[in-house]
Amino acid sequence: MTEKNKEERIALANKALAISLSGAEPPSPEVLELVNQYIEGNVELEQIQQLVIQKYTHPEGATQNEWSICW
């Protein structure tokens, strides 16, 4: 897989957020911050996916330490 430039990451993030908003609650501030981190090239989609899955499948285990990438 090739590395995406910032414009491609913005377009992908916008599509993902639009899909997310079409049938669910708005993303949490933490998730939105992860999206911003992705746009800036600081994290990969796989990392975001793992964190979000962990947050919603094991909310008691989603500590700030695990979300430290957001801050």
Secondary structure, 3 states (H helix, E strand, C coil): CCCCCHHHHHHHHHHHHHHHHHHCCCCCHHHHHHHHHHHCCCCCHHHHHHHHHHHHHCHHHCCCCCCHHHC
